[in-house]
Amino acid sequence: MKRNSIFAGIILCVILLATASCSNENETLVDNNALAPVRVHVSGFNVSQEDFPETRAAQNVANYSGINAVMLAFYEADGTEAYKRTQAKTDADFGEFSLSLPMGTYTMVALAYYYSDNSPLSLTSPTVASFTGSRAFETFAATQEVTISNTNAVDISATLSRIIAQLKVVSTDGKTADVTNVRMTLSAGGKDFNPSTGFATVNTGIANMVGNSADVGANSTSSTFLFLITDEQNINVTIETLDADGAVLFSKTVSNVPFQRNRVTKLSGAMYTNTAVAGSFQVSTEWISEHTMDF
């Protein structure tokens, strides 16, 4: 398997704007309690992988449908939160942050992600974040140390990398009328992550049930996201179809499915008929290279 991990990016420009300081001909006095204005600009994406839809080079963050929220936070050395704000794509200033900070050294955390009311993102420190509902969504992150030693203007840039993996389950047969939902259960990984490393902070797995809107007789595609504890991780995946009452109509477990950050792993096979030949499921991992497994 080829392992040249390539991450999508968002360029952040942080501008520390100058304010007046007290001075005379012989000395300059710096007030450590003075506030330095800070402006953060999310300028766009530089995405080289093609299987996340609409990701292409130099794409403006406001035009990318994979995210609809940006969160920026600054933490002091002892972990105290000095500033945090979340912007929605509907905000007029989406991607532009203006704030003031006293002098000191901070850890800046920037997250770009897809927000859902059913699973909000919680950030509590530079090392602790979580989607608090039933599922995770596409996420980009960057952390950086920022030191404000005076009130002179300073420019800072950072690149946000996609830190999440995606599973796609594609049927090779047509959907039957009795199927309402698809449930994907992964034995490892999680929804909690460390923004500083991009890795999962739990490895207990996830279970995500999604609606199936495919027409009867048509192939279906279902997907879910997860954070990994390492850049590459093998995980058992159980695929189930369910009827409107929650009864399981089909169940298949695929062992040791390869996942990698910033990569889509696709599982394809028959999900709606009982005529599938054993071993017909295939695994293909498409972003960095293609890998096929027979089961």
C-alpha positions as CSV (number, residue, x, y, z in Angstrom):
1,M,0.0,0.0,0.0
2,K,1.3,3.4,-0.9
3,R,1.7,5.6,2.1
4,N,2.3,9.2,1.0
5,S,-0.3,10.8,3.2
6,I,-1.5,14.1,1.6
7,F,-3.7,16.4,3.7
8,A,-6.2,19.0,2.6
9,G,-5.5,22.4,4.0
10,I,-7.0,25.7,5.0
11,I,-4.7,28.7,5.2
12,L,-5.1,30.9,8.2
13,C,-3.6,34.4,8.5
14,V,-3.4,35.9,11.9
15,I,-2.7,39.6,12.0
16,L,-1.7,41.2,15.3
17,L,-2.4,44.9,14.8
18,A,-0.3,47.6,16.5
19,T,-1.5,50.0,19.2
20,A,0.3,52.9,20.8
21,S,2.8,52.2,23.7
22,C,4.0,54.6,26.3
23,S,7.5,55.9,25.6
24,N,10.0,58.8,26.0
25,E,13.4,59.5,24.5
26,N,15.3,57.2,26.8
27,E,13.0,54.1,27.3
28,T,9.9,52.3,26.2
29,L,7.6,50.9,28.8
30,V,5.4,47.9,27.8
31,D,2.2,47.3,29.7
32,N,1.7,43.6,29.9
33,N,-2.0,44.1,30.5
34,A,-2.5,46.0,27.3
35,L,-4.6,44.2,24.7
36,A,-3.3,43.4,21.3
37,P,-6.0,43.3,18.5
38,V,-5.9,40.0,16.6
39,R,-7.5,39.3,13.3
40,V,-7.7,35.8,11.9
41,H,-8.6,35.2,8.3
42,V,-9.6,31.8,6.9
43,S,-8.6,32.3,3.2
44,G,-9.3,28.9,1.5
45,F,-8.5,25.3,0.9
46,N,-5.6,23.6,-0.8
47,V,-7.0,20.1,-1.3
48,S,-5.2,17.5,-3.3
49,Q,-7.4,14.4,-2.7
50,E,-10.3,14.0,-5.0
51,D,-12.8,11.7,-3.2
52,F,-14.1,14.2,-0.8
53,P,-16.6,16.1,-3.0
54,E,-15.9,19.6,-4.2
55,T,-12.3,19.7,-2.8
56,R,-9.9,21.4,-5.2
57,A,-6.9,23.6,-5.1
58,A,-7.3,27.2,-3.7
59,Q,-11.0,26.7,-3.0
60,N,-12.5,29.4,-0.8
61,V,-13.7,28.0,2.6
62,A,-17.2,29.5,2.1
63,N,-17.7,27.5,-1.2
64,Y,-16.8,24.1,0.2
65,S,-20.0,22.1,1.1
66,G,-18.0,19.7,3.3
67,I,-17.9,22.3,6.2
68,N,-20.3,24.8,7.5
69,A,-18.6,26.0,10.7
70,V,-15.2,27.4,11.8
71,M,-14.1,27.5,15.4
72,L,-11.1,29.5,16.7
73,A,-9.8,29.4,20.3
74,F,-6.8,30.6,22.2
75,Y,-5.6,28.9,25.4
76,E,-3.1,30.2,28.0
77,A,-0.2,28.1,29.2
78,D,-2.2,26.8,32.2
79,G,-5.0,25.7,29.9
80,T,-7.3,28.7,30.6
81,E,-9.5,29.6,27.7
82,A,-8.7,33.2,26.7
83,Y,-10.9,33.3,23.6
84,K,-13.3,31.0,21.7
85,R,-15.7,31.8,18.9
86,T,-17.6,29.6,16.4
87,Q,-18.8,31.0,13.1
88,A,-21.5,29.5,10.8
89,K,-21.4,29.7,7.1
90,T,-24.4,32.0,7.2
91,D,-22.5,34.6,9.2
92,A,-21.5,37.7,7.1
93,D,-17.9,37.5,8.5
94,F,-17.5,33.8,7.9
95,G,-13.8,33.1,8.0
96,E,-12.8,36.5,9.5
97,F,-12.1,36.7,13.2
98,S,-11.4,39.9,15.2
99,L,-10.3,39.8,18.9
100,S,-8.0,41.3,21.5
101,L,-5.6,39.4,23.7
102,P,-3.2,40.5,26.5
103,M,0.5,39.8,26.1
104,G,1.6,36.3,26.7
105,T,2.0,32.9,25.0
106,Y,-1.0,31.0,23.7
107,T,-2.0,27.8,21.9
108,M,-4.2,28.7,19.0
109,V,-6.7,26.0,17.9
110,A,-8.5,26.3,14.6
111,L,-11.2,23.8,13.5
112,A,-13.2,23.7,10.3
113,Y,-16.0,21.1,10.3
114,Y,-19.5,20.2,9.4
115,Y,-21.9,21.3,12.1
116,S,-25.1,19.4,12.9
117,D,-27.6,20.1,15.7
118,N,-27.8,16.4,16.4
119,S,-24.1,16.1,17.0
120,P,-22.4,19.4,18.0
121,L,-18.6,19.8,18.3
122,S,-17.3,20.5,21.8
123,L,-13.7,21.9,22.2
124,T,-12.4,22.1,25.8
125,S,-8.6,22.3,25.4
126,P,-5.9,22.1,22.7
127,T,-6.0,18.3,23.3
128,V,-9.6,17.5,23.9
129,A,-12.5,17.8,21.4
130,S,-15.5,15.7,20.6
131,F,-18.6,15.4,18.5
132,T,-21.1,15.0,21.3
133,G,-24.0,13.3,19.4
134,S,-24.2,10.0,17.6
135,R,-21.7,10.7,14.8
136,A,-18.6,12.6,13.7
137,F,-18.4,14.8,10.6
138,E,-15.6,16.0,8.2
139,T,-13.0,17.9,10.3
140,F,-9.9,20.0,9.6
141,A,-7.7,21.1,12.4
142,A,-4.5,23.1,13.3
143,T,-2.9,24.1,16.5
144,Q,0.0,26.6,16.8
145,E,1.8,28.5,19.5
146,V,1.3,32.2,19.4
147,T,3.4,34.7,21.4
148,I,2.3,38.3,21.8
149,S,5.3,40.2,23.3
150,N,4.3,43.7,22.3
151,T,1.6,45.6,20.5
152,N,3.4,45.7,17.1
153,A,1.7,44.1,14.1
154,V,2.5,40.4,13.5
155,D,1.3,38.1,10.7
156,I,0.9,34.4,11.4
157,S,-0.2,31.7,9.0
158,A,-1.3,28.1,9.6
159,T,-2.6,25.2,7.5
160,L,-5.6,23.1,8.7
161,S,-5.3,19.5,7.7
162,R,-8.1,17.0,7.3
163,I,-7.8,14.7,10.3
164,I,-10.7,12.3,9.8
165,A,-11.3,9.1,7.8
166,Q,-14.4,8.1,6.0
167,L,-16.2,4.8,5.3
168,K,-18.5,4.5,2.3
169,V,-20.7,1.4,1.9
170,V,-22.0,0.9,-1.6
171,S,-24.5,-1.8,-2.6
172,T,-23.9,-3.8,-5.8
173,D,-27.5,-4.9,-5.9
174,G,-30.8,-2.9,-5.9
175,K,-32.5,-1.7,-2.8
176,T,-35.6,-3.6,-1.7
177,A,-38.8,-1.9,-0.6
178,D,-38.5,-3.2,3.0
179,V,-35.2,-1.4,3.8
180,T,-35.4,1.9,5.6
181,N,-32.0,2.3,7.3
182,V,-28.4,1.2,7.1
183,R,-26.3,0.7,10.2
184,M,-22.5,0.8,10.1
185,T,-20.8,-0.5,13.3
186,L,-17.0,0.0,13.5
187,S,-15.1,-1.9,16.2
188,A,-12.5,0.8,16.9
189,G,-11.8,4.5,16.4
190,G,-14.1,7.1,17.8
191,K,-15.8,10.6,17.8
192,D,-13.4,12.1,20.3
193,F,-10.1,13.6,19.2
194,N,-7.0,15.5,20.1
195,P,-6.8,18.7,17.9
196,S,-3.0,18.9,18.5
197,T,-2.3,15.4,17.1
198,G,-5.4,14.8,15.0
199,F,-5.8,11.3,16.5
200,A,-8.7,9.8,18.4
201,T,-8.6,9.9,22.1
202,V,-10.9,6.8,22.5
203,N,-10.8,3.6,20.6
204,T,-14.2,2.1,21.5
205,G,-15.7,2.3,18.0
206,I,-18.8,3.8,16.7
207,A,-22.3,2.7,15.5
208,N,-24.0,5.0,13.0
209,M,-27.4,4.4,11.5
210,V,-28.4,6.5,8.5
211,G,-31.5,6.7,6.4
212,N,-31.6,5.0,3.0
213,S,-33.2,7.2,0.4
214,A,-32.2,5.2,-2.6
215,D,-35.0,4.3,-5.0
216,V,-36.3,0.7,-4.9
217,G,-34.1,-1.3,-7.3
218,A,-31.3,1.3,-7.3
219,N,-27.8,1.0,-5.8
220,S,-27.3,2.8,-2.5
221,T,-24.4,4.6,-0.8
222,S,-24.1,5.1,2.9
223,S,-21.2,6.8,4.7
224,T,-19.8,7.7,8.1
225,F,-16.7,9.4,9.5
226,L,-14.4,8.5,12.4
227,F,-11.1,9.5,14.0
228,L,-8.3,6.9,14.2
229,I,-5.8,6.4,17.0
230,T,-3.0,6.1,14.5
231,D,-2.5,7.3,10.9
232,E,-3.5,3.8,9.7
233,Q,-5.7,1.4,11.5
234,N,-7.5,-1.9,10.7
235,I,-11.0,-2.1,12.0
236,N,-13.8,-4.6,11.8
237,V,-16.9,-3.3,10.1
238,T,-20.5,-4.7,10.5
239,I,-23.0,-3.6,7.9
240,E,-26.7,-4.1,8.6
241,T,-29.9,-3.2,6.8
242,L,-33.0,-2.5,8.9
243,D,-36.8,-2.1,8.2
244,A,-39.0,0.6,9.6
245,D,-39.5,-1.3,12.8
246,G,-35.8,-1.7,13.4
247,A,-35.6,-5.4,12.6
248,V,-32.3,-6.4,11.0
249,L,-32.8,-7.8,7.5
250,F,-29.2,-8.3,6.5
251,S,-25.9,-8.4,8.5
252,K,-22.3,-8.7,7.3
253,T,-19.1,-8.3,9.2
254,V,-15.9,-7.5,7.2
255,S,-12.8,-8.0,9.3
256,N,-9.6,-5.9,9.3
257,V,-10.8,-3.2,7.0
258,P,-7.9,-0.7,6.4
259,F,-8.5,2.9,7.3
260,Q,-6.3,5.9,7.0
261,R,-6.7,9.6,7.9
262,N,-7.6,11.8,4.9
263,R,-8.8,8.7,3.0
264,V,-12.0,7.2,2.0
265,T,-12.4,3.4,2.4
266,K,-15.1,1.9,0.3
267,L,-16.9,-1.3,1.0
268,S,-19.0,-2.7,-1.8
269,G,-21.2,-5.8,-2.1
270,A,-24.7,-7.2,-2.2
271,M,-26.8,-6.0,0.7
272,Y,-30.4,-6.6,-0.3
273,T,-30.5,-10.1,-1.8
274,N,-29.7,-13.5,-0.4
275,T,-28.2,-14.8,-3.6
276,A,-24.8,-13.2,-3.1
277,V,-21.9,-15.6,-3.4
278,A,-19.8,-15.9,-0.2
279,G,-16.7,-13.8,-0.6
280,S,-18.3,-11.3,-3.0
281,F,-17.6,-8.3,-0.8
282,Q,-14.6,-6.1,-1.8
283,V,-12.7,-3.4,-0.2
284,S,-11.2,-0.5,-2.1
285,T,-9.3,2.4,-0.6
286,E,-9.2,5.1,-3.2
287,W,-7.6,8.4,-2.2
288,I,-3.9,7.5,-2.0
289,S,-4.0,4.2,-3.8
290,E,-6.4,1.4,-4.5
291,H,-6.5,-1.7,-2.4
292,T,-8.8,-4.7,-3.0
293,M,-9.6,-7.5,-0.5
294,D,-11.7,-10.6,-1.0
295,F,-13.7,-11.9,1.9
